[in-house]
Amino acid sequence: MLSLRLLLPMLAATGILSAVDPGAVRDWSSGDGKVIKATMIAATADSVTLKVSGTGKPVKVPLSRLSEADRAFVAEHRA
């Protein structure tokens, strides 16, 4: 099975990742498997601020609490 480290550059090269809207509502997973639907509204080197769907409440989450895939998403789309 391909590791995420190998797969992400391949997807980016094909343009698949760049077609994803970082401001769109998506599922965000914590390292322990909890999932929320939210929109990324800001990101720094060590955290991401998400606008939670339903409540509209902004929540600042340390990147260390996110799944590996979500950390990669933030790194790819951080301005």
C-alpha positions as CSV (number, residue, x, y, z in Angstrom):
1,M,0.0,0.0,0.0
2,L,1.3,3.5,-0.9
3,S,2.1,5.7,2.1
4,L,0.5,9.1,2.4
5,R,4.0,10.7,1.9
6,L,4.2,9.1,-1.5
7,L,0.6,9.5,-2.5
8,L,0.2,13.2,-1.8
9,P,3.0,14.4,-4.2
10,M,1.6,12.1,-6.9
11,L,-1.9,13.6,-6.4
12,A,-0.6,17.1,-6.4
13,A,1.4,16.5,-9.6
14,T,-1.8,15.3,-11.3
15,G,-3.7,18.4,-10.2
16,I,-6.2,16.4,-8.1
17,L,-5.3,18.1,-4.8
18,S,-5.2,21.6,-6.3
19,A,-8.8,21.2,-7.4
20,V,-10.0,20.9,-3.8
21,D,-11.4,24.2,-2.4
22,P,-9.8,24.8,1.0
23,G,-12.9,26.9,2.0
24,A,-15.4,24.1,1.3
25,V,-17.1,22.2,4.1
26,R,-15.3,18.9,4.7
27,D,-14.9,16.2,7.3
28,W,-12.0,16.9,9.7
29,S,-10.7,14.0,11.8
30,S,-8.7,14.0,15.0
31,G,-5.9,11.6,15.7
32,D,-8.3,9.5,17.9
33,G,-11.0,9.3,15.2
34,K,-13.5,12.0,16.1
35,V,-14.9,13.8,13.1
36,I,-16.5,17.2,12.6
37,K,-17.8,19.0,9.5
38,A,-16.1,22.3,9.2
39,T,-14.6,24.9,6.9
40,M,-10.9,26.0,7.2
41,I,-10.8,29.7,7.7
42,A,-7.2,30.2,8.8
43,A,-4.0,28.3,9.4
44,T,-0.6,28.8,10.9
45,A,2.4,26.6,11.2
46,D,1.0,24.9,14.3
47,S,-2.8,25.4,14.3
48,V,-5.9,25.6,12.1
49,T,-9.1,27.6,12.7
50,L,-12.2,25.8,11.6
51,K,-15.7,27.2,11.2
52,V,-17.9,24.4,12.5
53,S,-20.9,23.6,10.3
54,G,-24.3,24.0,12.0
55,T,-23.1,26.3,14.7
56,G,-20.8,28.6,12.7
57,K,-18.6,28.8,15.7
58,P,-14.8,29.2,15.0
59,V,-12.6,26.7,16.7
60,K,-8.8,26.9,16.9
61,V,-7.3,23.3,16.7
62,P,-3.6,22.5,17.2
63,L,-2.3,20.6,14.1
64,S,-1.0,17.9,16.5
65,R,-4.6,16.9,17.3
66,L,-5.5,16.3,13.6
67,S,-5.2,13.2,11.5
68,E,-2.1,12.9,9.3
69,A,-4.3,13.4,6.2
70,D,-5.8,16.7,7.6
71,R,-2.4,18.0,8.6
72,A,-1.3,17.3,5.0
73,F,-4.4,19.2,3.7
74,V,-3.6,22.2,5.9
75,A,0.0,22.2,4.7
76,E,-1.1,22.1,1.1
77,H,-3.6,24.9,1.4
78,R,-2.0,27.2,4.0
79,A,-1.3,30.6,2.5
